[in-house]
Amino acid sequence: METGKAPLEAEREHLASLLEAIQRCVYFLDASAGKLAWPLTAEFLQAHKKDPALFESLAAINERFAKLQDTLGAAMRHAYLLSGESGSTFLKVLAFFEKMGVINSIESWQLYRTTRNLAAHDYEIDYAAIAEHFNALYELEPALYRDAWRFVDYCRMELAVAPSQGDFSEEFLNIVRAAERTAE
């Protein structure tokens, strides 16, 4: 905390930085996913198994999906405390944000976590399994983007906290709107 800065103001600034990071994560995850033709197939991956650019893109998608969920989770915990709630477990934080309509459900959050963790702990060489994993992440992206949008909106409306710089705000909104069209 900066010298002379009120503790509450420092906490609000930290949340604003997390909101900026969420928007940045969405922007770069969407950019990485946009480099590929979906859905992926085992045949395509097998045929391009030595393509560094392809597998760098896939690694970026995996990393950026995880980073978005981790950053969103950290920001939700922070906002929860700023909202005057006290909770010792992240499950209580998720229940609160489910009740507030920010996330669809605790189960959807757990599905994001489980899906992303499958690749993080499994060094798969079966191209069908690799394709299935990345297709699952790709299918979950729009819902995670919408959760991120509802959370940023919650912070703006309920806590009067917005992304610190707003550098990614316009692109973030466009990506979320595209995700909304996909859901329709």
Secondary structure by P-SEA (a helix, b strand, c coil): ccccccaaaaaaaaaaaaaaaaaaaaaaaaaaaaaccccccaaaaaaacccaaaaaaaaaaaaaaaaaaaaaaaaaaaaaaaaccccccaaaaaaaaaaacccccaaaaaaaaaaaacccccccccaaaaaaaaaaaaaaaaaaaaaaaaaaaaaacccccccccccaaaaaaaaaaaaaaaac
